Amino acid sequence: MSGPRPTSGARQATLRESNLALVARTIAAAAPAYLSRADVAGATSMTRATASRLVDELVAGGVVDELGPDELDRPVPRRGRPGTPLAPGSRIAALGLQIDAGFLAARVINLRGQVLAEWVASGDLVASPPEVVLRRLDAASGDVLSRLPAGSRLVGARLALPGIVAVGEGLLRAPTLGWSDLRPVDVLGAGTLAELPLTMGNEADLAARAVAESAPGRSGPLPDFVYLSGEIGIGGAVVRDGAVITGRHGWAGEIGHVCVDPNGPSCPCGSTGCLERYAGRHTLLAAAGLADTAPPELLRERVAASDQEACQAVAVAAWALGIALASVINMFDVPTVVLGGYLGQITGLLRADLDPALRARVLSARWAAPTIVAAEPGSAPGATGAAFAELAAVIADPARWTVRPAG
């Protein structure tokens, strides 16, 4: 016997929620172009009355803003009677946090992709006491939140961590930091963020999201790529059709621990010959005869001067990257390699050796050679991607943030 059929009210509620999400996605994806209610109706195949009613709900909930003439950064061409320009809401925001071996970050971003407040502090956090680091990040979060514009509405927070992260359980292992079996949420959730929903994710996955999206809900220029988050350690993520491939447990993309030489040096992860033992920032700089705090400009100067140690260190890093990346490209058929973090800052040095290495090892290179690009400059992309991930939930289900009209 079949179960009870859904009531008409339930069906209408589901339809409303679906349509609200469609309108929110349409406005977010179109930005920075400004749509009117008529434009939304045309893009979604809704009647103008339906689209206008849904937009009104989203405006009332702060998910969408109506822009006045003084808020426009450029003229909006219209034929006939002009409509009111619409944009993603500026007041709804999320907190993105990041812990890396070389820095801490806290950043609040709104639905338009604007940074409302942030804090980034560099420092060597390898083998640092996790409770001390987490309390410092909690204090920084409080400072960032205190600087938000009046009327800001936080919908959640997400913490980007290097290593194997079980979203519902905690940080299982971060070899670069020397941390394992931790629940950072227990510390952060008991402090400044006690009233804010807090989740976690892998920092490379979230940094890749910041490349795949130019703002929450708005696709970036690269739909398919492999991303390397290169700092002291190296994380990675594969993106297909704008979505990060996370794997069954969320642990995919640990390219820094791909073995490029079984007889190579020991790695904190317990294996040998891992990629980050050749291309991690500290390892590369040490091989170049430089201090681990040396800026990329100094390494470039040494290579330009044909310094033997520096040139050899860069060549070895490119060799290791070529082996690891070729395996990923052969497996997933992605056309672009995006180098982020420190690797992004020295892409120009790596390219001379990395390009031919990939051409030699990637099976399809004869017909479609991989492209190597540097990520857009900017600190703590994992924090940005963490905020984007929280805001994506608002765009996907804006009904949670609106009040259904009576009647």
KOLRODREN-383504 format. One record per residue: residue in one letter; x, y, z of N, C-alpha, C, CB in turn. Coordinates in pm, whole numbers, plus 50000, padded with zeros to 5 digits. Glycine has a CB too. Layout:
BEGIN
aXYZXYZXYZXYZ
...
//
This chain:
BEGIN
m500864988150000500005000050000500905012450000499035000050124
s500605022149915501395034249910501105043050029501145041749781
g502055051250063501905060350176501025072150138503255065350224
p500775080950232499925092550207500575102050107499635099950337
r499765107650022500275117149925500575130449994499265119049810
p501585137649944501865150750004500705160149983503145156749946
t500475168450079499375177850069499725188749969499045183950207
s498685195749925498905206849832499785217449894497565212849789
g499595219950025500415229850094501885226050095499935231750236
a502175213150115503555208550116504185210249978503645193850160
r503395206949873503925208449738504195223049706502945202649636
q503295231849750503485246049725504705251349799502235253849767
a504905246649922506075251049999507355246649931506015245550142
t507375234149881508565229149812508825237049684508415214349780
l507765240249610507905247949488508435261949519506565248849414
r507905268049624508385281349662509865281049696507585286749781
e510295271249775511695270249813512585268249691511885258849912
s512125259649599512895257149478513005269749393512265245949397
n511905277049381511915289249300512735300349364510495294049277
l512685301449497513525311249565515005308349539513245311149718
a515385295649545516765291849519517155294949375516975277049548
l516245292549281516515295549141516745310449120515365290749052
v515925318649180516095333049167517395337649232514905340449229
a517695332549350518925336349419520145332249336518995329849558
r520135320149280521255315549196521395324249072521055300849155
t520285327949013520315335948891520945349548916518915337648834
i520575355849025521115369149057522585368149096520315375649171
a522935357949175524335356249215525235353249095524465345049318
a524765344549005525575340548890525755351948791524955328748819
a524785360948784524855371948688525785383048733523475377648665
a525985384548863526845395148914528245393648852526915394749071
p528905404748823528575418548863527565425748773529815426648867
a527005418748673525925424848596524705426548687525575416348471
y523955436948663522785439748745521525435348671522715454748781
l520775426448729519505422148672518355429948735519295406948693
s517285431548658516035437048711515085425548735515415447648613
r513935428448791512925417948810512495412148675511685423548885
a512385420648574512025415748442513115406548386511775427448345
d514375410048410515485401548365515425387948434516835408348394
v515135387948564515035375348639513915366748581514785378148789
a512785373048552511665365548494512065359148362510455374748473
g512765366748278513185361348150514205350148164513735372248066
a515145351648258516195341648275515675328648336517305347148362
t514605329548415514085317748485512805312148423513825321148629
s512305318848319511045314848253509845315548347511175300648198
m509915324548445508775326848533507945338548481509255329548679
t506735339548527505965351548498506575363248575504455349748536
r506365375248525506925386848593506365388248734506645399648513
a505085385048751504465386248883505125376548981502945383448876
t505365364048936505995354049024507425358149058505985340148958
a508175362048956509565366048980509635377949073510265369248848
s508745387649054508755399649139508435396149283507755409849087
r507465387149304507105383149440508265376049509505865374049438
l508945367249437510075359949496511235369449526510545348749402
v511475378849436512535388649461512205396849585512725397949340
d510945400549600510535408149719510875400449847509025411149714
e510625387349846510935379149964512435378949991510425364849944
l513235377549884514675377049900515225390549946515345372949769
v514645401249899515055414549944514735416350092514375425549860
a513535412050132513135413250272514045405250363511695408650290
g514565393850314515455385650394516915389650386515325371550352
g517225399550302518615404050290519455395750195519255404050423
v518865385550131519625377250036519895384849907518865364350006
v519025394049874519155402549755518965417049798518115398549643
d519695426049733519545440449757519015447349633520895446649800
e518165457249654517805466649548518775478249555516315471449562
l519325482049441520355492349440519795505649391521525488049351
g520125515949467519765529349424520805535049330519585538549544
p520525546149265521475551949168522855554649227520925564849113
d522905558649353524185561849414524985549449452523975570449537
e524385537549441525085525149474525665518149351524155515749547
l525375523049234525845516649111527255521249079524895519748994
d528105511849040529475515349006529645518148856530425504349048
r528555517048779528575519848636527135521548589529295508448557
p526935528048475525575529548423524975515948386525575538748300
v523675514748402522975502448366522105505248245522115497048486
p522505500248127521715502948007520365495848012522495498747882
r519305503147986517955497447983517185503247866517215500048117
r516365495147805515435500147704514045501047768515415490847578
g513345511647736512035513247794512135517847939511245500347786
r511125514848015511085518848156512135511148235509685516548215
p513045518148301514115511148372513605503548494515195520948415
g514175491748516513845484048635514835486748745513785469148604
t514525482648866515435484648979516545474248972514665483549115
p517825478448968518935468848963518995460549092520275476048939
l519295447849075519375438549188520805433249201518385426849170
a521205430349324522535424849351522445415449470523585436249377
p523395406149484523435397949605523505406749729524625388249602
g522965401949838522885409849960524245413450017522105402550062
s524385425650062525645430250120525725427850270525845444950091
r524595425050335524595423750481524795409350527523295429150538
i524405399650444524595385650482526025381650454523605376250406
a526695376150554528125373350543528475360550619528955385150595
a529685355750595530185343850664531635346050702530035331050576
l532055338850806533425339850856534235328050806533445340351011
g535305330850733536235320550690537495321150774536565322050541
l537905309750828539105308850912540105299350846538745303951055
q541385301750868542395292650814543575291450910542865297550677
i543995279050929545225276151002546155269350904544975267151129
d547335274950884548345269150795549645268350873548505277550664
a550595261250817551885260050886552605273450896552775250050815
g552235282850808552935295650807552105307750841553525297650676
f550815306150870549995317850902548645313750960549785326450776
l547975323751017546585322651063545785333450994546485323751220
a544485330850972543665340850905542225339950951543755339350754
a541565351450954540135352450979539595362950884539815355951129
r538555359550807538065368650703536555367550694538725365550565
v535865378850694534415379150677534105384250537533735387950786
i533295376650462532945379950324531425379650311533615370050224
n530885388850233529435389150215529035382250084528925403650216
l527745381950055527235374949938527725380949807525735374949940
r528175393249810528735399249688530205395649668528585414349694
g530785388649765532195385349755533095396149811532565382749614
q532515405949877533305416849935533845412950073532435429649946
v535105416350098535705414050229535295425350322537255412950219
l534565422050428534075432150522535085434950632532765427650583
a535845424950671536875426550774537775414250769536235428250918
e539035415850804539945404450800541135406750891540425401950656
w541815395650918543045395550998543885383950948542735394251153
v545145386750913546075376450868547395378750939546255376550711
a547945368451000549205369551072550115358051034548975369751225
s551325361150990552275350850953553035345951076553255356050847
g553635334251063554405328351171554585313451148553725330751306
d555615307951205555895293651190555105286051296557425290651203
l554105278551251553235271351345553525256351348551785273651308
v554585252051283554925237851283555215233351427556155235051191
a554575222451468554745216651601554295226051713556195212851623
s553475235951681552985245051782551855238551860552515258351718
p551665242251988550575236452067549215240252007550655241252214
p548415230751972547145234051904546225242851986546425221451869
e546185240852118545275248952200545675263652196545265243852345
v546985266352196547475280152191547085286652058549015280652210
v547295279151949546975284451816545475287051804547445274651707
l544675277751850543225279251838542705290851922542525266251881
r543265292752041542825304052123543225317452060543415302952265
r544395317551995544815329751926543865332751810546265328451875
l543475322451737542545324351626541175328651677542425311351543
d540765323351790539495327351849539515342051887539185318651973
a540605346651946540715360851983540685369651859542005363352065
a541385365251754541395372951629540005373351567542405366851530
s539275362351579537905362051525537035372451595537295348051541
g537185373451726536425383351800536735397451753536705382151948
d538015400251726538405413551678537815416251541539935414851673
v537865406251452537315407951317535805410451323537615395651231
l535115402751403533665404251412533275417751471533075392951495
s534115423051557533805436051618533915447451518534725438651737
r534575445051405534775455551305533795454751189536185454851252
l532795446151199531835444851090530915457051082531005432151108
p530475460350960529525471450947528235468551022529225474250799
a527595478951069526315477251137525305470551045525765490951185
g524535461451102523515454551024523995441850958522995463550921
s525275438550973525785426150914525135414150982527335425350926
r524875403750903524205391850953525055379550919522775390450892
l525675373851019526555362350997525735349450992527625361451108
v525995341350890525235328950874526025316550916524795327450731
g527325317850938528105306250978529595308950966527735294250894
a530385299451011531835300351004532385286850962532445304951140
r533495287150888534145274650848535645276250864533775270850702
l536285265750913537715265750940538425257050837538005260751083
a539395262850767540215255650670541485250750738540555264750547
l541745237750727542885231550793543705223350694542405222750909
p545025222850711545845214650623545865200250673547275220250613
g545555190850586545605176850628544285169850609546025175850771
i544155158650674542965150150662541935154850764543325135150683
v540815159550712539765165150796538505156750781539495180050759
a537975151950892536665145450893535675155850939536655132550986
v534845160650847533995172250875533185170551002533065174750758
g532635158751025531785156851142532525152651267530745146851111
e533845150351255534595145051368535715154251413535155131651333
g536515159451321537605168151358538785166351265538025165551501
l539925171751306541155170451230541795157151265542125182351258
l541855148051169542435134951196543955135451193541935124851095
r544505142851094545955143351087546405155051001546525130251033
a547375162651050548005173450974549515171950992547505187751022
p550165163950907551585161250925552455173750928552065152250815
t552125183750846552945195850840552935203250973552455205050729
l551775203651039551685210151169552165201251283550255214451195
g552135188051259552435178751366551245176351456553585183851448
w550025178851405548805177151483548075164451439547885189451468
s547375158351531546525146951497545455145151605547375133951480
d544345138951563543245135451654542785147351738543675124151746
l542415158051670541955170151737540525173351697542875181851704
r539835180651783538535186351750538605201451773537385179751836
p539105208851672539235223351689537915230151721539815229451564
v536805224351674535485230351698535205231151848534395222251628
d535725221651925535475221852069536085234152135536035209152134
v537245238452085537905250252142537255263052089539405250252110
l537145263951956536595276051896535115277751929536795275851745
g534395266751935532965267451963532645271352105532335254451933
a533645271052193533425274852332533825289252359534185265552424
g534315296152254534785309852274533935319852199536205311052230
t534605328252121533925338852047532835333551956534925346551967
l533055321651900532135316351800531065307251859532895308751695
a530845308151988529915299052055528505299651996529855302252203
e528085311251950526725312751897526655311251746526175326251937
l527775307951682527825307451536528075293251490528905316951482
p527265287851397527525274451346528935273751286526465270451240
l529705263751327531105262551284531365248751226532055265351401
t531895248351106532275235751042533735236551000531355232650920
m534255225450942535655224850903535765219350762536465216351001
g536935221350702537215215750572538695216050544536455223250463
n539115208950440540515208850399540885221950333540795197050304
e542035227550367542375240850319542605241350169543605245950390
a543165230850110543385230849965542055230049891544295219249925
d541125221949942539795221149880539115234849881538925210749952
l539225241649995538555254550007539285265349928538465258550154
a540615264749922541355274349839541015272349693542865272849862
a540855259649651540465256949513539095262749483540465241849486
r538225262749582536895268649564537005283549536536015266249687
a537975290049600538165304349578538685307249437539145309949681
v539245297149370539625298549229538445295349139540815289249196
a537695284949175536555280649094535425290849094536025267249143
e535315299049200534285309249209534935322949227533315306349327
s534465332749151534975346349169534235353549281534855354249039
a533095348249320532295353049433531295341949464531555366849401
p530645342349579529685331649610528635329949501529005334549742
g528545317749446527555314849344527905319649205526285320749383
r529085325649186529485330849055530725323249007529775346149063
s530615316548894531685308248843532895316748803531205300048724
g534085311348829535305317648784535605313548640536465313848876
p536745317948586537045315248445537485300948416538115324548399
l537855293148520538375279648499537395269348556539775278048563
p536715261748473535795251548526536485238648566534745248548424
d537635235548503538325222748528539805225448549538105212848409
f540325221248665541745223548691542185215348811542025238548715
v543505214048825544075208548947544765220149018545075196548917
y544485221549146545005232649225546045227449324543865240049300
l547165234549333548165231249433548295242849530549535228049368
s548115239849657548295249649763549695247749818547195248049875
g550615255649771552025253349803552555262949906552855254249680
e552765258050027553415265750131554515257150190552405270450242
i554585256050323555565246950383555245232650341555575248150539
g553975229150345553495216650288552795219650157552555209250386
i552325209250092551625211049965550315203349969552495206449845
g549215210549953547915204249942547445205149798546905210750037
g546375198249768545885198549631544415195449624546655188749546
a543825198849510542415195949485542205195449335541495206649552
v541325186349293540915185549153539515191249142540975170849100
v539315200249048538025206749026537505202848889538135222149040
r536275197548885535595194248759534255201248755535415178948744
d533995208048644532745215548628532495224948746531565205948613
g533555230948798533445240648905533295235049044532315249248878
a533285221649058533085215349189534345207649229531865205849187
v534725208849354535895201849406535555187149425536375208049538
i536425178349375536265163949397536875160749533536945155549282
t536035157549628536525155549765536725140849802535565161749862
g536125131549728536255117449762535215113049864537635114649815
r535165100149887534145094349974534185100050115534325079449981
h535385101750170535515106650307535905121450313536535098450382
g536075127650196536515141550194538015143050201535895148950308
w538765132450173540215132750190540975132850059540645121050271
a540295134449947540975134349818541875146649804539945133949703
g542865145549717543685157049682544965158749759542905169049699
e545385148949839546615150449916547845148349826546635140450035
i547995157149729549055155749630550445157949692548835165449516
g550495165349800551785167549866552415154849916551635177049979
h551605144449932552125131649982552075120849875551335127250104
v552025125249748552265116049636553755113149633551775121949499
c554115100449625555525096449625556125098649486555685081649668
v557165106849479557855108749352559165100949347558125123549328
d559595095849463560805087549468560745079149595562115096349466
p560475066049582560375057449701561635057449786560065043349660
n562775060549727564035060949801564385075049848565155055549715
g563445084049841563695097949878563665100050028562685106849813
p563745112550072563815115750214562525112450287564145130550233
s562655110050417561505107050500560605119250512561945102350639
c559305116650523558305127350536557605125950671557265126850418
p557175136950732556445135950858555195127350850556065149650904
c554685124950730553495116650718553815101950742552875118350581
g555095098150742555495084450763555985077450638554375076850819
s555795083650523556245078050397557605083850360555215080650284
t558055081050240559325086350191559135092050050560425075350191
g559965101750017559965107149882558715114449841560195096449787
c557985120449937556755127649904557075140749831555945130650033
l556145145249750556325157449672556785169149756555045160949601
e556165171149872556515182949950557915182450008555525184750061
r558565170850005559965169850047560905175849942560345155350073
y560365179149825561165185149718560665199149681561155176249595
a559355201349691558795213949643558135222249752557795211149536
g558145217549877557645225749986558545237950005557555217650117
r558005248750056558745261350064560035260150143557885272050125
h559975254650264561175253650346562225244750281560835248350483
t561795233550224562725224350160563395230750040562005211650118
l562605237549958563135243849838564135254849875562005249649752
l563775263149971564665274150009565955268950073563955283550106
a565845258350154567055252550214567975247150105566685241450314
a567405240450006568215235149896568875246249815567365226449804
a568225257949814568775269449742569795277149825567655278649699
g570025272649949570985279450036570435292050099572215282849959
l569095292650114568445304550169567735301150299567455310450068
a567515311250380566745309450504565305306550468566845322050595
d564615299250558563225295450525562265307250529562745284850621
t562755318950570561925331050567562235339850447562125339050695
a563135335250359563535343450244562345345950151564675336450166
p562165358250106561045361250017561295355549878560815376450009
p560235353649799560415348249664561285357049576559075346349598
e561295370149604562125379149524563605375449533561925393549568
l564045371149652565455367449669565785354949590565775365349818
l564885345249591565105333149511565175336649363563995322749537
r564295345449317564325349549177565635356449142563145358749145
e566135364749235567415371449212568555361449199567715381349325
r568545351249284569615341249279569565333349147569485331549399
v568355329849104568225322348978568655331148861566775317448959
a568245343948863568635353048755570135354748747567965366648774
a570805353648864572265354848868572955341548841572705360149004
s572155331148804572685317748772573375311148890573645318548656
d572865314349011573395307749130573125292649120572765313749261
q574155284549133574035270149109573065263549205575395263549120
e573165266849333572275260649432570815264149406572675264949574
a570555276949378569185281349356568605275049230569115296749346
c569395274849123568905269048997568625254149014569925271248885
q569495247149085569305232849106568065230149192570545226749171
a567865238249295566705236449383565405238149305566755246349500
v565335248349220564135250649140563925239349040564235264049066
a565025234448980564915223448883564405210748950566275220848817
v564875207849070564435195849142562965197149179565295193549269
a562555209049225561145211149260560265209249137560945225249319
a560685214649022559905213048900559855198448856560495221748787
w560955191348873560985176948839559965169248922562395171148861
a559955171849052559015164849140557575168649108559335167949288
l557345181449084555995185949048555535179448918555945201249036
g556455178048823556105171948695555645157648710557275172548602
i556315150148796555925136148818554555135348883556965129048906
a554355143048990553085142349064551925147648981553195150149195
l552115159048917551035165148842550665157148718551405179148802
a551635151348652551335143248534550435131548571552625138148470
s550665125748687549815114548730548375119248751550355108348860
v548215130948811546875136248835546185139448702546935148748924
i546905145948612546315149748483545955137348401547285158748404
n546815127348401546505114948330545275107948388547695105548333
m545095109348518543975102648584542665110148563544255101348733
f542695123448570541445131148571541195139348445541445140248689
d542155140248355541965147648230541545162048256540925140648142
v542315169148337542075183348359543095191348277542165187048513
p542675202348216543565209348122544505219648183542765215948020
t544245223348310544965234648367545505231148505544065246948376
v546725235948532547335234948664547385248948722548775228548656
v546795250648840546825263648909547735262249030545375268348951
l548795270149032549735269849143549405281349238551225270849093
g549145277949364548785287949463549825289049573547455284749523
g549655298949659550575300749770551975304049721550605288349857
y552985298549788554375301349751554685296549610555325294949850
l554115285149572554355280149436553815289949333553715266349418
g552705296349365552165306349273553095318249258550825311049321
q553805321749365554725333149360555975330149278555115337249500
i556315317449261557515314049184557175306049058558505305949271
t555925307449012555535300248890556455303448774554095303748853
g556865315948762557755319848654559075312348656558015334648660
l559575309148775560825301648786560615286948752561405302948928
l559495281448792559235267148772558875263648629558125262648864
r558275273248557557675270248427558685264448327557065282748370
a559905269448325560885265048225561135250048231562195272548243
d561135244448352561355229948367560055222248377562215227148490
l559015228448433557755221348455556995219248324556885229048553
d556995229048236556285227548108556775215348030556465240148023
p558075214148005558525202347930558345189248005559975203947894
a558405189748139558185177548217556765172448197558465180048367
l555795181348198554415177248178554165172848033553465188748214
r554785179647940554615175647800555165161547776555325185647708
a556205158047850556805144847832556005133947902558235144847883
r555325137248012554675127048095553165126048077554985129748238
v552525136848033551075136548016550745130147881550475150848025
l549955119547883549695111847762549025120047653548835099947795
s548165129347692547415137047593548105150047555546055140147646
a549325152347601549995165247580550195168347433551315165347650
r550345158247350550545160547206549355167747144550785147147134
w548165165147196546945171147141546415182647226545875160547128
a546645181947357546145192247448547135193647564544705188847500
a548155201647542549165203247646548605210547767550375210847591
p548935206347889548435213148009548915227548014548875205648135
t548085235948071548425250048090548745252348238547265259348043
i549815259648263550205262648401549955277448427551705259048426
v549185280348531548895294248567549115296148716547445298148526
a549425308348754549555311848896548205316748946550655322648918
a547855312749067546615317649128546715332749148546335310649262
e545575339249151545555353649177546245356449309544095359149178
p547105366549313547795369549440546805373049549548795380949420
g547145369349669546285371949784546575361849892544785371649744
s546455366050015546775357250126545565349150170547315365250244
a545825337550226544815329150288543615326150198544335335550414
p543835320250081542685316949995541765306450058543175311849860
g542295298250149541455288550217540385295250301542295279450303
a540725306550362539735313950442538645319650351540415325450522
t539055324450233538075329550138537135318350091538775335850017
g537725307050054536895295750011535995290550121537765284649961
a536465291350246535635286950359534395295750372536445287250490
a534575308950358533425318050363532505315650244533905332750366
f533085313450126532275310750007531405298250029533175308849883
a531985287950089531245275550111530055277750202532165264850170
e530225285750307529105288650396528025296750325529585296150520
l528435306150243527465314550172526755306850061528145326850114
a527405296650007526755288349905525505281949960527725277649854
a525515278650089524335272550150523165282250154524665267750292
v523445295150167522385305250165521765306150026522925319050209
i522615306049924522125306949787521335294449750523285309049688
a521795282949799521135270349766519795268749836522035258649801
d519635274949954518395273650031518055286850096518515262450137
p517735297050016517475310250074516185310950154517425320649966
a515315300950138514055301150214514315301250364513195289050177
r515445295750407515785295750550516005309950603517045287350574
w516305319250512516655332750555515565342750522517945337050492
t514425337750475513325346750443512105342950526512995346350292
v511175351850533509915349550604508835348050499509585361350705
r508135336750505507085334350408505935344150430506585319950416
p505495350550322504395360150339503105353250382504155367850211
a502285360250458501005354550503500035353350387500395363150616
g499105343850402498075342250300498365330950206497925354650223
//
